[in-house]
Amino acid sequence: MQLRGASFGAAWLTAAMRAAGSLADSCAVRRIAELYELPLEGDDAQGGAGHKAILTVEYEGPAEALEGLHARLFVKMPWR
C-alpha cells in the first residue's frame, strides 16, 4: 500500500489532512501507530476501487485543537 512507501507517513498525512481542512495548522500527525490493510478479496473485501485500510494515528498539538479528532481512520487509496 502507498502509505507504507518512503514518500508517505506522518508528514504526508499531516499535509493531506490540513489541505482537506480536517486538521488545524497548530496540529500534526505525530505517527501512524497502526496500519491494517483491508482484504482485497473474499467475504471481507471492501470493494475494488482501490486499496483500503484502517489507520490508527497519534496527534500532537494544543489540547483544544485536538478535541474531537478521530484516531482511527478509514483510508481509500486509488490504484496506480
Secondary structure as GFF3:
##gff-version 3
##sequence-region A 1 80
A	DSSP	three_ten_helix	2	4	.	.	.	ID=ss1
A	DSSP	alpha_helix	10	19	.	.	.	ID=ss2
A	DSSP	beta_strand	28	37	.	.	.	ID=ss3
A	DSSP	beta_strand	50	60	.	.	.	ID=ss4
A	DSSP	alpha_helix	63	66	.	.	.	ID=ss5
A	DSSP	beta_strand	72	78	.	.	.	ID=ss6
###
